[in-house]
Amino acid sequence: MLRYMLTAIGCFVLGITGAAGYHYRDTINTLVYESSQLQQDLLTGELGPVTYLVFNDNFNKLEQYAELDQEILGVEQALNSNVAKVAFVSGASSSIAKLADLPFVGEMINRDVPMICH
């Protein structure tokens, strides 16, 4: 008896869930699409902070430049290294190109390489 009652309740809940899913299918599809788009933007660095590895000749000048630029969140460099990590407010920041054009800056590499599987 209990098994039949639990089966009936399970079928009822499954039916209500299916009906609600069908009724709100447009909203569900929109939410799935927007979450996929947000994930893509995060993976490609188009949204949120992005970090670059900056090969430089003078860390002091790089640090002074970063303090003046509002789109640079921070700079750090390991001891005895000519590579600094520079964080920008977003991947679309105009400061990335400006920093790359400075004479004491060599190559710049985006530290967060997107790996999109599917």
Protein Blocks (a to p, Z undefined) as FASTA:
>chain_A
ZZmmmmmmmmmmmmmmmmmmmmmmmmmmmmmmmmmmmmmmmmnopgccdddddddfblkl
mmmmmmmpmkbnbdcddehiabdcdddfbfkbfklmmmmmpmkbccdddfbacddfZZ
